[in-house]
Amino acid sequence: MPATDAPTEVQPEVAQRRTFSETCEAFISRLSTRNWFWQKVCSLIWLPYAFRSGITLRRAGENRFTAVLPFNRGNRNWYNAMAGAALLGNSEVAAGLFLFGRVGSDYIVVCKRMEYRFLRPCVGPAVYDIVPKADLDELVRNGREFNIDLEMDIRQQMKDHGKKRRVGKCLITFHCTPKSMMKARSLRKLLSLRGD
């Protein structure tokens, strides 16, 4: 007769199985990173601040991305410069959009820490140059939780588009957790509460 006292372990295939809502969420997440149109539609629903600010994300090279914050009325302050809150808040939005586009819909991404240094007033569109401080692809391949530091230079786009003047510098840390890991933890907690 098999022993019944052995602790119950969460089977990997149970933790990996997706519900209908998780499948829908993954589909919408992939759609939002596919192109500019779907990014705007999804931000209108889930990130209304990013939608109103008009920030857009562009690839600028092999491992570099830029986000552009337009110099519109909603992003300016009373003396006609880019508002500090718009520059600061959109730093987190730009870095989050970049990271979400790279790690995909299988991760939960949370901002842990952000340091922003204001260098000079910004009186034009702001361009965020985003560079990861570690090999992001390798961290995702490992399939475990990880922290990632992103470095951003924030520059004002001048009327002569070849020149950009630095207006700020930002260092931001995100914590990324696989959704399958979160689901397995929740299942283990539920089983321990039930006493199984």
Secondary structure, 3 states (H helix, E strand, C coil): CCCCCCCCCCCHHHHHCCCHHHHHHHHHHHHHCCCHHHHHHHHHHHCHHHHHHCCEEEECCCCCEEEEECCCHHHECCCCCECHHHHHHHHHHHHHHHHHHHHCCCEEEEEEEEEEEECCCCCCCEEEEEEECCCHHHHHHHCCCEEEEEEEEEEEECCCCCCEEEEEEEEEEEEEEEHHHHHHHHHHHHHHHHCC
